[in-house]
């Protein structure tokens, strides 16, 4: 489980990440990363639409993505806002496929920031 201090909790935080952040996408996930001047912990939010599947499938995808990002919080810049949007193909992806997709997009975003 992702601690509350690491979760995006308001629509404004999601908007900031998506509208002013950098974007990296692939066939499984799209990541939006917005750096802020805040010294707070990095925050992560998830968007899994009905296009991914029914409620059971969407919840499974969210649980997997939360666990993957929980292990990578140390890689995110302090104060950053990250939104992970699942593409419809995530419904049939394995956990390792999701891991490699998230890692690939994070490397692209964090590499651009450096």
C-alpha positions in Angstrom: 0.0 0.0 0.0 1.2 3.5 -0.8 1.2 5.8 2.3 -1.1 8.8 2.2 1.8 11.2 2.2 2.9 9.7 -1.2 -0.6 9.8 -2.9 -2.1 12.5 -5.1 -5.3 13.3 -3.3 -6.9 16.3 -5.1 -8.0 16.9 -8.7 -5.7 20.0 -8.7 -2.6 17.8 -8.1 -3.6 15.5 -10.9 -4.2 18.5 -13.2 -0.8 20.0 -12.3 1.1 16.8 -13.1 -0.7 16.2 -16.4 -0.8 19.8 -17.7 2.6 21.1 -16.6 4.6 17.9 -16.3 6.7 16.0 -18.9 5.1 13.0 -20.5 6.5 9.6 -21.5 4.3 6.9 -22.9 4.2 3.5 -24.3 1.7 0.8 -25.2 1.1 -0.2 -21.5 1.4 3.0 -19.4 1.8 6.8 -19.8 3.6 8.7 -17.1 3.4 12.4 -16.4 6.0 13.9 -14.1 5.9 17.4 -12.8 8.7 18.8 -10.7 7.7 21.3 -8.0 9.7 23.6 -5.7 8.2 21.9 -2.7 10.6 19.9 -0.4 7.8 17.4 0.3 7.8 13.7 -0.5 7.1 12.7 -4.1 3.4 12.0 -4.8 1.9 9.5 -7.2 -1.6 9.1 -8.6 -3.2 6.5 -10.9 -5.7 6.7 -13.7 -7.3 3.5 -14.8 -10.3 4.0 -17.1 -13.1 1.6 -17.9 -11.4 1.0 -21.3 -8.9 -1.2 -19.3 -11.7 -3.5 -18.3 -14.3 -4.2 -15.6 -14.0 -3.3 -11.9 -12.0 -6.4 -11.0 -9.5 -5.9 -13.8 -9.1 -2.2 -13.1 -8.5 -2.8 -9.4 -5.9 -5.5 -10.1 -4.1 -3.1 -12.5 -4.2 -0.4 -9.9 -2.8 -2.7 -7.1 0.0 -3.8 -9.4 0.9 -0.3 -10.4 0.8 1.0 -6.8 3.2 -1.8 -5.7 5.6 -1.1 -8.6 5.7 2.6 -7.9 6.0 2.1 -4.1 9.3 0.4 -4.8 10.5 3.3 -7.0 9.6 6.3 -4.8 13.3 6.9 -4.0 14.0 7.5 -7.7 11.5 10.3 -8.0 12.6 13.9 -7.2 11.5 15.5 -4.0 8.2 17.3 -4.3 7.4 15.8 -7.7 3.9 14.9 -8.8 3.6 11.8 -10.9 0.5 10.4 -12.7 0.5 6.9 -14.1 -2.2 6.3 -16.7 -2.9 2.7 -17.6 -3.6 1.9 -21.3 -6.2 -0.7 -22.3 -3.5 -3.3 -23.0 -2.6 -3.4 -19.3 -5.5 -5.7 -18.7 -3.6 -8.6 -20.2 -0.1 -7.6 -19.2 1.9 -9.6 -16.7 3.4 -8.0 -13.6 6.9 -8.1 -15.1 5.6 -6.5 -18.3 4.2 -3.6 -16.2 7.4 -3.3 -14.2 9.5 -3.0 -17.3 7.1 -0.6 -18.9 7.1 1.7 -15.8 10.9 1.5 -15.5 11.4 2.4 -19.2 9.1 5.5 -18.9 10.7 6.5 -15.6 14.2 6.3 -17.1 13.0 8.5 -20.0 11.5 11.1 -17.6 14.2 11.2 -15.0 16.9 11.2 -17.7 15.3 14.2 -19.3 15.3 16.0 -16.0 19.0 15.4 -15.4 
